[in-house]
Amino acid sequence: MATSPAASRGLVALFKRGWNEIPEVVGSGFMAVIGLGLGTFGLWKYYDEDGENRRFKQSMMIYRPDDPRVEKIRYD
């Protein structure tokens, strides 16, 4: 079975051919990948810095002063 010339040249040739034939689809796909990456990074950073603080507001909780979770409580 013979392979196509574009497939034998690799992924770069396939990207160039797609850019010449359908630049809107290739460009928007590239921007979508960048957007997903930035969104994933933002969500990771949000949860890493304990941005979700609603669990302290839903019910009354009593903490001892030496509890490390006391530093993360915000009164918005």
All heavy atoms as a GROMACS GRO file, in nm:
protein
  609
    1MET      N    1   0.084  -0.116   0.000
    1MET     CA    2   0.000   0.000   0.000
    1MET      C    3   0.090   0.124   0.000
    1MET      O    4   0.178   0.138   0.083
    1MET     CB    5  -0.090  -0.002   0.123
    1MET     CG    6  -0.180   0.116   0.131
    1MET     SD    7  -0.279   0.111   0.279
    1MET     CE    8  -0.434   0.077   0.205
    2ALA      N    9   0.067   0.212  -0.090
    2ALA     CA   10   0.148   0.332  -0.103
    2ALA      C   11   0.094   0.442  -0.010
    2ALA      O   12  -0.025   0.456   0.008
    2ALA     CB   13   0.148   0.381  -0.247
    3THR      N   14   0.186   0.516   0.048
    3THR     CA   15   0.145   0.628   0.133
    3THR      C   16   0.144   0.756   0.050
    3THR      O   17   0.212   0.767  -0.052
    3THR     CB   18   0.241   0.645   0.251
    3THR    OG1   19   0.372   0.669   0.200
    3THR    CG2   20   0.243   0.521   0.337
    4SER      N   21   0.066   0.850   0.094
    4SER     CA   22   0.059   0.976   0.022
    4SER      C   23   0.186   1.057   0.046
    4SER      O   24   0.251   1.041   0.149
    4SER     CB   25  -0.064   1.056   0.066
    4SER     OG   26  -0.049   1.093   0.200
    5PRO      N   27   0.221   1.145  -0.047
    5PRO     CA   28   0.343   1.225  -0.028
    5PRO      C   29   0.335   1.316   0.094
    5PRO      O   30   0.435   1.340   0.160
    5PRO     CB   31   0.353   1.307  -0.156
    5PRO     CG   32   0.265   1.241  -0.254
    5PRO     CD   33   0.162   1.166  -0.177
    6ALA      N   34   0.214   1.369   0.125
    6ALA     CA   35   0.202   1.458   0.240
    6ALA      C   36   0.224   1.382   0.370
    6ALA      O   37   0.283   1.435   0.464
    6ALA     CB   38   0.065   1.525   0.240
    7ALA      N   39   0.176   1.259   0.377
    7ALA     CA   40   0.192   1.181   0.499
    7ALA      C   41   0.337   1.139   0.519
    7ALA      O   42   0.383   1.127   0.632
    7ALA     CB   43   0.102   1.058   0.495
    8SER      N   44   0.410   1.118   0.411
    8SER     CA   45   0.548   1.075   0.426
    8SER      C   46   0.639   1.190   0.466
    8SER      O   47   0.747   1.168   0.517
    8SER     CB   48   0.598   1.013   0.295
    8SER     OG   49   0.597   1.110   0.192
    9ARG      N   50   0.596   1.315   0.445
    9ARG     CA   51   0.679   1.429   0.481
    9ARG      C   52   0.657   1.474   0.625
    9ARG      O   53   0.731   1.556   0.674
    9ARG     CB   54   0.653   1.546   0.386
    9ARG     CG   55   0.718   1.523   0.251
    9ARG     CD   56   0.697   1.640   0.162
    9ARG     NE   57   0.568   1.617   0.095
    9ARG     CZ   58   0.500   1.710   0.031
    9ARG    NH1   59   0.545   1.833   0.027
    9ARG    NH2   60   0.387   1.682  -0.027
   10GLY      N   61   0.552   1.426   0.688
   10GLY     CA   62   0.535   1.454   0.829
   10GLY      C   63   0.424   1.552   0.859
   10GLY      O   64   0.348   1.597   0.773
   11LEU      N   65   0.418   1.586   0.984
   11LEU     CA   66   0.312   1.671   1.036
   11LEU      C   67   0.327   1.816   0.989
   11LEU      O   68   0.227   1.885   0.969
   11LEU     CB   69   0.314   1.664   1.188
   11LEU     CG   70   0.196   1.722   1.263
   11LEU    CD1   71   0.069   1.651   1.221
   11LEU    CD2   72   0.218   1.710   1.411
   12VAL      N   73   0.450   1.861   0.968
   12VAL     CA   74   0.472   1.999   0.923
   12VAL      C   75   0.414   2.020   0.784
   12VAL      O   76   0.349   2.122   0.757
   12VAL     CB   77   0.623   2.033   0.926
   12VAL    CG1   78   0.650   2.172   0.869
   12VAL    CG2   79   0.676   2.022   1.068
   13ALA      N   80   0.434   1.924   0.696
   13ALA     CA   81   0.379   1.935   0.561
   13ALA      C   82   0.226   1.933   0.565
   13ALA      O   83   0.161   2.005   0.489
   13ALA     CB   84   0.432   1.822   0.474
   14LEU      N   85   0.170   1.854   0.653
   14LEU     CA   86   0.025   1.849   0.666
   14LEU      C   87  -0.029   1.984   0.718
   14LEU      O   88  -0.132   2.033   0.670
   14LEU     CB   89  -0.014   1.736   0.762
   14LEU     CG   90  -0.163   1.707   0.776
   14LEU    CD1   91  -0.219   1.659   0.642
   14LEU    CD2   92  -0.184   1.603   0.882
   15PHE      N   93   0.040   2.043   0.812
   15PHE     CA   94   0.000   2.175   0.862
   15PHE      C   95   0.010   2.281   0.753
   15PHE      O   96  -0.081   2.363   0.737
   15PHE     CB   97   0.088   2.215   0.981
   15PHE     CG   98   0.059   2.351   1.035
   15PHE    CD1   99  -0.055   2.373   1.111
   15PHE    CD2  100   0.143   2.458   1.008
   15PHE    CE1  101  -0.083   2.499   1.160
   15PHE    CE2  102   0.115   2.583   1.057
   15PHE     CZ  103   0.002   2.605   1.133
   16LYS      N  104   0.116   2.281   0.674
   16LYS     CA  105   0.132   2.378   0.565
   16LYS      C  106   0.024   2.360   0.459
   16LYS      O  107  -0.030   2.458   0.409
   16LYS     CB  108   0.270   2.364   0.501
   16LYS     CG  109   0.382   2.418   0.586
   16LYS     CD  110   0.514   2.402   0.514
   16LYS     CE  111   0.629   2.452   0.598
   16LYS     NZ  112   0.759   2.435   0.531
   17ARG      N  113  -0.007   2.237   0.428
   17ARG     CA  114  -0.111   2.212   0.327
   17ARG      C  115  -0.247   2.258   0.379
   17ARG      O  116  -0.325   2.320   0.306
   17ARG     CB  117  -0.116   2.064   0.294
   17ARG     CG  118  -0.215   2.031   0.187
   17ARG     CD  119  -0.208   1.886   0.150
   17ARG     NE  120  -0.313   1.853   0.056
   17ARG     CZ  121  -0.348   1.732   0.022
   17ARG    NH1  122  -0.283   1.630   0.074
   17ARG    NH2  123  -0.443   1.712  -0.064
   18GLY      N  124  -0.275   2.232   0.505
   18GLY     CA  125  -0.400   2.278   0.565
   18GLY      C  126  -0.407   2.429   0.571
   18GLY      O  127  -0.512   2.490   0.550
   19TRP      N  128  -0.294   2.494   0.600
   19TRP     CA  129  -0.292   2.640   0.607
   19TRP      C  130  -0.319   2.700   0.469
   19TRP      O  131  -0.385   2.805   0.459
   19TRP     CB  132  -0.157   2.686   0.660
   19TRP     CG  133  -0.151   2.835   0.678
   19TRP    CD1  134  -0.091   2.925   0.597
   19TRP    CD2  135  -0.209   2.910   0.784
   19TRP    NE1  136  -0.108   3.051   0.646
   19TRP    CE2  137  -0.181   3.045   0.761
   19TRP    CE3  138  -0.283   2.876   0.897
   19TRP    CZ2  139  -0.223   3.146   0.846
   19TRP    CZ3  140  -0.325   2.977   0.981
   19TRP    CH2  141  -0.295   3.110   0.956
   20ASN      N  142  -0.270   2.637   0.363
   20ASN     CA  143  -0.294   2.688   0.228
   20ASN      C  144  -0.437   2.662   0.182
   20ASN      O  145  -0.493   2.744   0.108
   20ASN     CB  146  -0.196   2.626   0.129
   20ASN     CG  147  -0.056   2.680   0.148
   20ASN    OD1  148  -0.038   2.794   0.188
   20ASN    ND2  149   0.043   2.597   0.121
   21GLU      N  150  -0.498   2.552   0.225
   21GLU     CA  151  -0.631   2.517   0.175
   21GLU      C  152  -0.743   2.575   0.262
   21GLU      O  153  -0.842   2.626   0.209
   21GLU     CB  154  -0.646   2.365   0.168
   21GLU     CG  155  -0.558   2.304   0.060
   21GLU     CD  156  -0.573   2.154   0.051
   21GLU    OE1  157  -0.661   2.098   0.119
   21GLU    OE2  158  -0.496   2.092  -0.024
   22ILE      N  159  -0.732   2.566   0.393
   22ILE     CA  160  -0.837   2.615   0.484
   22ILE      C  161  -0.773   2.691   0.600
   22ILE      O  162  -0.767   2.642   0.713
   22ILE     CB  163  -0.925   2.499   0.536
   22ILE    CG1  164  -0.838   2.381   0.581
   22ILE    CG2  165  -1.028   2.456   0.435
   22ILE    CD1  166  -0.915   2.270   0.649
   23PRO      N  167  -0.727   2.813   0.576
   23PRO     CA  168  -0.657   2.886   0.683
   23PRO      C  169  -0.747   2.923   0.800
   23PRO      O  170  -0.698   2.933   0.913
   23PRO     CB  171  -0.604   3.011   0.612
   23PRO     CG  172  -0.688   3.026   0.492
   23PRO     CD  173  -0.731   2.888   0.451
   24GLU      N  174  -0.877   2.942   0.775
   24GLU     CA  175  -0.967   2.979   0.885
   24GLU      C  176  -0.977   2.866   0.987
   24GLU      O  177  -0.975   2.888   1.108
   24GLU     CB  178  -1.108   3.010   0.833
   24GLU     CG  179  -1.112   3.129   0.738
   24GLU     CD  180  -1.091   3.087   0.593
   24GLU    OE1  181  -1.081   2.965   0.567
   24GLU    OE2  182  -1.083   3.176   0.508
   25VAL      N  183  -0.989   2.745   0.940
   25VAL     CA  184  -1.004   2.630   1.029
   25VAL      C  185  -0.874   2.603   1.105
   25VAL      O  186  -0.875   2.578   1.226
   25VAL     CB  187  -1.049   2.505   0.949
   25VAL    CG1  188  -1.050   2.383   1.037
   25VAL    CG2  189  -1.184   2.530   0.887
   26VAL      N  190  -0.761   2.610   1.035
   26VAL     CA  191  -0.633   2.584   1.100
   26VAL      C  192  -0.602   2.693   1.202
   26VAL      O  193  -0.559   2.664   1.314
   26VAL     CB  194  -0.521   2.572   0.994
   26VAL    CG1  195  -0.386   2.559   1.060
   26VAL    CG2  196  -0.547   2.454   0.904
   27GLY      N  197  -0.627   2.819   1.165
   27GLY     CA  198  -0.600   2.929   1.256
   27GLY      C  199  -0.689   2.925   1.379
   27GLY      O  200  -0.644   2.945   1.492
   28SER      N  201  -0.819   2.899   1.358
   28SER     CA  202  -0.909   2.894   1.474
   28SER      C  203  -0.881   2.771   1.560
   28SER      O  204  -0.896   2.776   1.682
   28SER     CB  205  -1.054   2.894   1.428
   28SER     OG  206  -1.081   2.780   1.348
   29GLY      N  207  -0.838   2.662   1.500
   29GLY     CA  208  -0.800   2.545   1.580
   29GLY      C  209  -0.677   2.573   1.665
   29GLY      O  210  -0.671   2.531   1.781
   30PHE      N  211  -0.582   2.645   1.608
   30PHE     CA  212  -0.462   2.682   1.682
   30PHE      C  213  -0.498   2.774   1.798
   30PHE      O  214  -0.450   2.757   1.910
   30PHE     CB  215  -0.362   2.749   1.588
   30PHE     CG  216  -0.232   2.787   1.654
   30PHE    CD1  217  -0.144   2.690   1.697
   30PHE    CD2  218  -0.200   2.920   1.672
   30PHE    CE1  219  -0.024   2.724   1.757
   30PHE    CE2  220  -0.082   2.956   1.733
   30PHE     CZ  221   0.005   2.858   1.774
   31MET      N  222  -0.586   2.872   1.773
   31MET     CA  223  -0.629   2.963   1.880
   31MET      C  224  -0.710   2.889   1.987
   31MET      O  225  -0.703   2.922   2.106
   31MET     CB  226  -0.710   3.079   1.823
   31MET     CG  227  -0.623   3.178   1.748
   31MET     SD  228  -0.712   3.326   1.701
   31MET     CE  229  -0.808   3.265   1.565
   32ALA      N  230  -0.786   2.788   1.947
   32ALA     CA  231  -0.862   2.709   2.043
   32ALA      C  232  -0.769   2.630   2.136
   32ALA      O  233  -0.794   2.621   2.257
   32ALA     CB  234  -0.957   2.614   1.971
   33VAL      N  235  -0.663   2.576   2.080
   33VAL     CA  236  -0.565   2.502   2.162
   33VAL      C  237  -0.498   2.596   2.262
   33VAL      O  238  -0.480   2.562   2.380
   33VAL     CB  239  -0.462   2.432   2.072
   33VAL    CG1  240  -0.346   2.378   2.153
   33VAL    CG2  241  -0.528   2.320   1.994
   34ILE      N  242  -0.464   2.717   2.217
   34ILE     CA  243  -0.404   2.815   2.307
   34ILE      C  244  -0.504   2.854   2.417
   34ILE      O  245  -0.470   2.864   2.535
   34ILE     CB  246  -0.357   2.939   2.229
   34ILE    CG1  247  -0.235   2.904   2.144
   34ILE    CG2  248  -0.322   3.054   2.324
   34ILE    CD1  249  -0.190   3.015   2.053
   35GLY      N  250  -0.630   2.876   2.379
   35GLY     CA  251  -0.732   2.912   2.477
   35GLY      C  252  -0.756   2.804   2.579
   35GLY      O  253  -0.774   2.832   2.699
   36LEU      N  254  -0.758   2.679   2.535
   36LEU     CA  255  -0.775   2.569   2.630
   36LEU      C  256  -0.658   2.559   2.726
   36LEU      O  257  -0.675   2.532   2.845
   36LEU     CB  258  -0.792   2.437   2.555
   36LEU     CG  259  -0.928   2.416   2.488
   36LEU    CD1  260  -0.925   2.291   2.402
   36LEU    CD2  261  -1.036   2.404   2.593
   37GLY      N  262  -0.538   2.582   2.674
   37GLY     CA  263  -0.420   2.580   2.760
   37GLY      C  264  -0.423   2.691   2.864
   37GLY      O  265  -0.395   2.668   2.982
   38LEU      N  266  -0.458   2.813   2.822
   38LEU     CA  267  -0.466   2.924   2.916
   38LEU      C  268  -0.578   2.904   3.018
   38LEU      O  269  -0.563   2.937   3.135
   38LEU     CB  270  -0.486   3.055   2.841
   38LEU     CG  271  -0.365   3.107   2.764
   38LEU    CD1  272  -0.404   3.228   2.680
   38LEU    CD2  273  -0.251   3.140   2.856
   39GLY      N  274  -0.691   2.851   2.973
   39GLY     CA  275  -0.802   2.824   3.064
   39GLY      C  276  -0.767   2.719   3.167
   39GLY      O  277  -0.801   2.731   3.286
   40THR      N  278  -0.698   2.614   3.124
   40THR     CA  279  -0.656   2.509   3.216
   40THR      C  280  -0.557   2.563   3.318
   40THR      O  281  -0.566   2.533   3.438
   40THR     CB  282  -0.593   2.392   3.138
   40THR    OG1  283  -0.688   2.344   3.044
   40THR    CG2  284  -0.551   2.280   3.230
   41PHE      N  285  -0.463   2.645   3.271
   41PHE     CA  286  -0.365   2.704   3.362
   41PHE      C  287  -0.433   2.796   3.463
   41PHE      O  288  -0.401   2.795   3.581
   41PHE     CB  289  -0.259   2.781   3.285
   41PHE     CG  290  -0.161   2.853   3.373
   41PHE    CD1  291  -0.066   2.783   3.444
   41PHE    CD2  292  -0.166   2.991   3.387
   41PHE    CE1  293   0.023   2.848   3.527
   41PHE    CE2  294  -0.078   3.057   3.469
   41PHE     CZ  295   0.017   2.986   3.539
   42GLY      N  296  -0.528   2.877   3.417
   42GLY     CA  297  -0.600   2.968   3.507
   42GLY      C  298  -0.680   2.893   3.612
   42GLY      O  299  -0.684   2.932   3.728
   43LEU      N  300  -0.747   2.785   3.570
   43LEU     CA  301  -0.825   2.706   3.664
   43LEU      C  302  -0.735   2.637   3.766
   43LEU      O  303  -0.766   2.631   3.885
   43LEU     CB  304  -0.907   2.602   3.588
   43LEU     CG  305  -1.012   2.527   3.666
   43LEU    CD1  306  -1.119   2.623   3.717
   43LEU    CD2  307  -1.076   2.421   3.579
   44TRP      N  308  -0.622   2.586   3.720
   44TRP     CA  309  -0.526   2.522   3.810
   44TRP      C  310  -0.474   2.623   3.912
   44TRP      O  311  -0.466   2.594   4.032
   44TRP     CB  312  -0.411   2.464   3.730
   44TRP     CG  313  -0.298   2.416   3.814
   44TRP    CD1  314  -0.294   2.304   3.893
   44TRP    CD2  315  -0.172   2.482   3.832
   44TRP    NE1  316  -0.172   2.296   3.956
   44TRP    CE2  317  -0.096   2.404   3.920
   44TRP    CE3  318  -0.117   2.598   3.780
   44TRP    CZ2  319   0.032   2.440   3.959
   44TRP    CZ3  320   0.010   2.633   3.817
   44TRP    CH2  321   0.083   2.555   3.906
   45LYS      N  322  -0.442   2.744   3.866
   45LYS     CA  323  -0.391   2.846   3.957
   45LYS      C  324  -0.499   2.892   4.055
   45LYS      O  325  -0.471   2.918   4.172
   45LYS     CB  326  -0.340   2.964   3.876
   45LYS     CG  327  -0.270   3.066   3.958
   45LYS     CD  328  -0.202   3.170   3.874
   45LYS     CE  329  -0.141   3.271   3.968
   45LYS     NZ  330  -0.050   3.359   3.905
   46TYR      N  331  -0.624   2.900   4.009
   46TYR     CA  332  -0.736   2.940   4.095
   46TYR      C  333  -0.753   2.843   4.212
   46TYR      O  334  -0.766   2.883   4.327
   46TYR     CB  335  -0.863   2.947   4.012
   46TYR     CG  336  -0.987   2.981   4.088
   46TYR    CD1  337  -1.012   3.111   4.129
   46TYR    CD2  338  -1.082   2.884   4.118
   46TYR    CE1  339  -1.128   3.144   4.198
   46TYR    CE2  340  -1.198   2.916   4.186
   46TYR     CZ  341  -1.220   3.046   4.226
   46TYR     OH  342  -1.333   3.077   4.294
   47TYR      N  343  -0.752   2.714   4.182
   47TYR     CA  344  -0.767   2.615   4.289
   47TYR      C  345  -0.640   2.599   4.371
   47TYR      O  346  -0.646   2.564   4.488
   47TYR     CB  347  -0.811   2.481   4.232
   47TYR     CG  348  -0.957   2.480   4.197
   47TYR    CD1  349  -0.999   2.465   4.066
   47TYR    CD2  350  -1.054   2.494   4.295
   47TYR    CE1  351  -1.134   2.465   4.033
   47TYR    CE2  352  -1.188   2.493   4.264
   47TYR     CZ  353  -1.227   2.478   4.134
   47TYR     OH  354  -1.359   2.478   4.102
   48ASP      N  355  -0.524   2.624   4.313
   48ASP     CA  356  -0.398   2.612   4.385
   48ASP      C  357  -0.387   2.721   4.492
   48ASP      O  358  -0.334   2.698   4.600
   48ASP     CB  359  -0.281   2.622   4.289
   48ASP     CG  360  -0.149   2.591   4.355
   48ASP    OD1  361  -0.145   2.495   4.434
   48ASP    OD2  362  -0.050   2.662   4.327
   49GLU      N  363  -0.439   2.840   4.462
   49GLU     CA  364  -0.434   2.950   4.558
   49GLU      C  365  -0.559   2.956   4.645
   49GLU      O  366  -0.586   3.058   4.707
   49GLU     CB  367  -0.414   3.082   4.484
   49GLU     CG  368  -0.280   3.091   4.415
   49GLU     CD  369  -0.262   3.220   4.338
   49GLU    OE1  370  -0.355   3.303   4.339
   49GLU    OE2  371  -0.156   3.237   4.279
   50ASP      N  372  -0.636   2.849   4.647
   50ASP     CA  373  -0.757   2.837   4.729
   50ASP      C  374  -0.856   2.947   4.698
   50ASP      O  375  -0.906   3.017   4.785
   50ASP     CB  376  -0.722   2.836   4.878
   50ASP     CG  377  -0.835   2.777   4.961
   50ASP    OD1  378  -0.898   2.681   4.914
   50ASP    OD2  379  -0.860   2.826   5.071
   51GLY      N  380  -0.887   2.963   4.569
   51GLY     CA  381  -0.982   3.064   4.527
   51GLY      C  382  -1.125   3.028   4.560
   51GLY      O  383  -1.210   3.115   4.577
   52GLU      N  384  -1.155   2.901   4.573
   52GLU     CA  385  -1.290   2.855   4.608
   52GLU      C  386  -1.305   2.863   4.758
   52GLU      O  387  -1.255   2.780   4.832
   52GLU     CB  388  -1.310   2.712   4.558
   52GLU     CG  389  -1.448   2.658   4.581
   52GLU     CD  390  -1.552   2.730   4.498
   52GLU    OE1  391  -1.525   2.766   4.384
   52GLU    OE2  392  -1.660   2.749   4.551
   53ASN      N  393  -1.375   2.965   4.805
   53ASN     CA  394  -1.385   2.988   4.948
   53ASN      C  395  -1.529   2.979   4.996
   53ASN      O  396  -1.559   3.014   5.108
   53ASN     CB  397  -1.328   3.127   4.981
   53ASN     CG  398  -1.287   3.139   5.126
   53ASN    OD1  399  -1.265   3.039   5.193
   53ASN    ND2  400  -1.279   3.259   5.174
   54ARG      N  401  -1.622   2.930   4.912
   54ARG     CA  402  -1.763   2.926   4.950
   54ARG      C  403  -1.792   2.823   5.058
   54ARG      O  404  -1.892   2.833   5.127
   54ARG     CB  405  -1.849   2.896   4.828
   54ARG     CG  406  -1.871   3.019   4.744
   54ARG     CD  407  -1.965   2.988   4.634
   54ARG     NE  408  -1.888   2.935   4.524
   54ARG     CZ  409  -1.937   2.867   4.424
   54ARG    NH1  410  -2.064   2.841   4.417
   54ARG    NH2  411  -1.860   2.823   4.328
   55ARG      N  412  -1.710   2.722   5.073
   55ARG     CA  413  -1.740   2.618   5.170
   55ARG      C  414  -1.741   2.673   5.312
   55ARG      O  415  -1.804   2.616   5.400
   55ARG     CB  416  -1.640   2.503   5.158
   55ARG     CG  417  -1.498   2.540   5.190
   55ARG     CD  418  -1.406   2.421   5.170
   55ARG     NE  419  -1.269   2.459   5.191
   55ARG     CZ  420  -1.187   2.498   5.098
   55ARG    NH1  421  -1.229   2.509   4.974
   55ARG    NH2  422  -1.063   2.531   5.125
   56PHE      N  423  -1.673   2.785   5.336
   56PHE     CA  424  -1.674   2.845   5.469
   56PHE      C  425  -1.800   2.927   5.492
   56PHE      O  426  -1.831   2.963   5.603
   56PHE     CB  427  -1.551   2.934   5.490
   56PHE     CG  428  -1.422   2.857   5.485
   56PHE    CD1  429  -1.331   2.879   5.383
   56PHE    CD2  430  -1.393   2.762   5.580
   56PHE    CE1  431  -1.213   2.808   5.379
   56PHE    CE2  432  -1.274   2.691   5.575
   56PHE     CZ  433  -1.185   2.713   5.475
   57LYS      N  434  -1.870   2.965   5.385
   57LYS     CA  435  -1.988   3.050   5.398
   57LYS      C  436  -2.118   2.972   5.402
   57LYS      O  437  -2.221   3.027   5.438
   57LYS     CB  438  -1.993   3.148   5.280
   57LYS     CG  439  -1.877   3.243   5.276
   57LYS     CD  440  -1.889   3.333   5.156
   57LYS     CE  441  -1.772   3.426   5.146
   57LYS     NZ  442  -1.785   3.516   5.031
   58GLN      N  443  -2.119   2.845   5.366
   58GLN     CA  444  -2.243   2.770   5.356
   58GLN      C  445  -2.297   2.724   5.491
   58GLN      O  446  -2.416   2.709   5.509
   58GLN     CB  447  -2.224   2.650   5.264
   58GLN     CG  448  -2.205   2.693   5.121
   58GLN     CD  449  -2.174   2.575   5.031
   58GLN    OE1  450  -2.154   2.464   5.078
   58GLN    NE2  451  -2.170   2.601   4.902
   59SER      N  452  -2.212   2.700   5.583
   59SER     CA  453  -2.257   2.658   5.716
   59SER      C  454  -2.163   2.718   5.820
   59SER      O  455  -2.051   2.757   5.790
   59SER     CB  456  -2.257   2.506   5.727
   59SER     OG  457  -2.126   2.456   5.711
   60MET      N  458  -2.212   2.723   5.940
   60MET     CA  459  -2.131   2.781   6.048
   60MET      C  460  -2.026   2.681   6.091
   60MET      O  461  -2.056   2.565   6.120
   60MET     CB  462  -2.221   2.817   6.165
   60MET     CG  463  -2.150   2.885   6.275
   60MET     SD  464  -2.264   3.001   6.345
   60MET     CE  465  -2.163   3.070   6.469
   61MET      N  466  -1.902   2.725   6.093
   61MET     CA  467  -1.791   2.639   6.134
   61MET      C  468  -1.712   2.711   6.241
   61MET      O  469  -1.692   2.833   6.234
   61MET     CB  470  -1.701   2.607   6.015
   61MET     CG  471  -1.775   2.540   5.901
   61MET     SD  472  -1.671   2.514   5.759
   61MET     CE  473  -1.605   2.355   5.796
   62ILE      N  474  -1.668   2.637   6.337
   62ILE     CA  475  -1.588   2.693   6.445
   62ILE      C  476  -1.448   2.633   6.436
   62ILE      O  477  -1.431   2.512   6.429
   62ILE     CB  478  -1.650   2.662   6.583
   62ILE    CG1  479  -1.789   2.723   6.589
   62ILE    CG2  480  -1.562   2.714   6.694
   62ILE    CD1  481  -1.867   2.685   6.711
   63TYR      N  482  -1.348   2.722   6.432
   63TYR     CA  483  -1.210   2.679   6.422
   63TYR      C  484  -1.133   2.727   6.544
   63TYR      O  485  -1.159   2.835   6.597
   63TYR     CB  486  -1.143   2.739   6.297
   63TYR     CG  487  -1.198   2.685   6.168
   63TYR    CD1  488  -1.280   2.763   6.089
   63TYR    CD2  489  -1.166   2.559   6.127
   63TYR    CE1  490  -1.331   2.714   5.971
   63TYR    CE2  491  -1.216   2.508   6.008
   63TYR     CZ  492  -1.297   2.587   5.931
   63TYR     OH  493  -1.347   2.538   5.814
   64ARG      N  494  -1.036   2.648   6.583
   64ARG     CA  495  -0.946   2.690   6.689
   64ARG      C  496  -0.847   2.791   6.631
   64ARG      O  497  -0.818   2.788   6.512
   64ARG     CB  498  -0.870   2.570   6.744
   64ARG     CG  499  -0.960   2.472   6.814
   64ARG     CD  500  -0.881   2.366   6.887
   64ARG     NE  501  -0.749   2.339   6.830
   64ARG     CZ  502  -0.704   2.218   6.802
   64ARG    NH1  503  -0.779   2.112   6.824
   64ARG    NH2  504  -0.585   2.200   6.752
   65PRO      N  505  -0.793   2.879   6.711
   65PRO     CA  506  -0.701   2.981   6.658
   65PRO      C  507  -0.572   2.924   6.599
   65PRO      O  508  -0.511   2.987   6.513
   65PRO     CB  509  -0.669   3.068   6.780
   65PRO     CG  510  -0.778   3.043   6.876
   65PRO     CD  511  -0.827   2.905   6.851
   66ASP      N  512  -0.532   2.805   6.640
   66ASP     CA  513  -0.407   2.748   6.587
   66ASP      C  514  -0.430   2.660   6.464
   66ASP      O  515  -0.336   2.600   6.414
   66ASP     CB  516  -0.335   2.668   6.696
   66ASP     CG  517  -0.420   2.554   6.749
   66ASP    OD1  518  -0.543   2.558   6.730
   66ASP    OD2  519  -0.363   2.462   6.810
   67ASP      N  520  -0.552   2.656   6.413
   67ASP     CA  521  -0.583   2.577   6.293
   67ASP      C  522  -0.527   2.648   6.170
   67ASP      O  523  -0.548   2.768   6.152
   67ASP     CB  524  -0.735   2.562   6.280
   67ASP     CG  525  -0.774   2.457   6.179
   67ASP    OD1  526  -0.686   2.407   6.108
   67ASP    OD2  527  -0.894   2.426   6.173
   68PRO      N  528  -0.452   2.579   6.082
   68PRO     CA  529  -0.394   2.646   5.965
   68PRO      C  530  -0.498   2.693   5.864
   68PRO      O  531  -0.470   2.780   5.782
   68PRO     CB  532  -0.302   2.540   5.903
   68PRO     CG  533  -0.343   2.411   5.962
   68PRO     CD  534  -0.409   2.440   6.093
   69ARG      N  535  -0.619   2.640   5.868
   69ARG     CA  536  -0.723   2.684   5.774
   69ARG      C  537  -0.776   2.823   5.807
   69ARG      O  538  -0.840   2.886   5.723
   69ARG     CB  539  -0.838   2.583   5.774
   69ARG     CG  540  -0.798   2.449   5.714
   69ARG     CD  541  -0.914   2.355   5.717
   69ARG     NE  542  -0.941   2.316   5.856
   69ARG     CZ  543  -1.039   2.237   5.894
   69ARG    NH1  544  -1.124   2.190   5.805
   69ARG    NH2  545  -1.057   2.206   6.020
   70VAL      N  546  -0.748   2.874   5.927
   70VAL     CA  547  -0.797   3.005   5.966
   70VAL      C  548  -0.735   3.115   5.879
   70VAL      O  549  -0.800   3.215   5.847
   70VAL     CB  550  -0.766   3.030   6.116
   70VAL    CG1  551  -0.795   3.174   6.155
   70VAL    CG2  552  -0.845   2.936   6.202
   71GLU      N  553  -0.611   3.096   5.835
   71GLU     CA  554  -0.544   3.197   5.752
   71GLU      C  555  -0.612   3.213   5.617
   71GLU      O  556  -0.601   3.318   5.555
   71GLU     CB  557  -0.398   3.157   5.733
   71GLU     CG  558  -0.319   3.153   5.861
   71GLU     CD  559  -0.180   3.094   5.838
   71GLU    OE1  560  -0.149   3.057   5.723
   71GLU    OE2  561  -0.104   3.088   5.935
   72LYS      N  562  -0.680   3.112   5.567
   72LYS     CA  563  -0.741   3.116   5.435
   72LYS      C  564  -0.882   3.169   5.434
   72LYS      O  565  -0.940   3.189   5.327
   72LYS     CB  566  -0.737   2.977   5.373
   72LYS     CG  567  -0.598   2.927   5.348
   72LYS     CD  568  -0.600   2.791   5.283
   72LYS     CE  569  -0.458   2.742   5.259
   72LYS     NZ  570  -0.458   2.612   5.194
   73ILE      N  571  -0.940   3.192   5.549
   73ILE     CA  572  -1.078   3.241   5.557
   73ILE      C  573  -1.081   3.387   5.518
   73ILE      O  574  -1.005   3.470   5.570
   73ILE     CB  575  -1.137   3.220   5.697
   73ILE    CG1  576  -1.144   3.071   5.729
   73ILE    CG2  577  -1.275   3.282   5.706
   73ILE    CD1  578  -1.189   3.041   5.869
   74ARG      N  579  -1.172   3.421   5.426
   74ARG     CA  580  -1.191   3.560   5.386
   74ARG      C  581  -1.336   3.597   5.414
   74ARG      O  582  -1.426   3.517   5.398
   74ARG     CB  583  -1.165   3.576   5.237
   74ARG     CG  584  -1.021   3.550   5.198
   74ARG     CD  585  -0.997   3.591   5.056
   74ARG     NE  586  -1.097   3.542   4.963
   74ARG     CZ  587  -1.085   3.437   4.883
   74ARG    NH1  588  -0.974   3.369   4.885
   74ARG    NH2  589  -1.181   3.402   4.802
   75TYR      N  590  -1.357   3.719   5.452
   75TYR     CA  591  -1.492   3.769   5.475
   75TYR      C  592  -1.525   3.866   5.364
   75TYR      O  593  -1.501   3.985   5.375
   75TYR     CB  594  -1.501   3.837   5.613
   75TYR     CG  595  -1.467   3.743   5.726
   75TYR    CD1  596  -1.343   3.744   5.786
   75TYR    CD2  597  -1.561   3.651   5.771
   75TYR    CE1  598  -1.313   3.656   5.888
   75TYR    CE2  599  -1.532   3.564   5.874
   75TYR     CZ  600  -1.407   3.567   5.932
   75TYR     OH  601  -1.378   3.481   6.033
   76ASP      N  602  -1.582   3.814   5.258
   76ASP     CA  603  -1.617   3.898   5.142
   76ASP      C  604  -1.753   3.959   5.159
   76ASP      O  605  -1.845   3.907   5.209
   76ASP     CB  606  -1.612   3.817   5.014
   76ASP     CG  607  -1.470   3.769   4.985
   76ASP    OD1  608  -1.376   3.831   5.036
   76ASP    OD2  609  -1.456   3.672   4.909
   0.00000   0.00000   0.00000
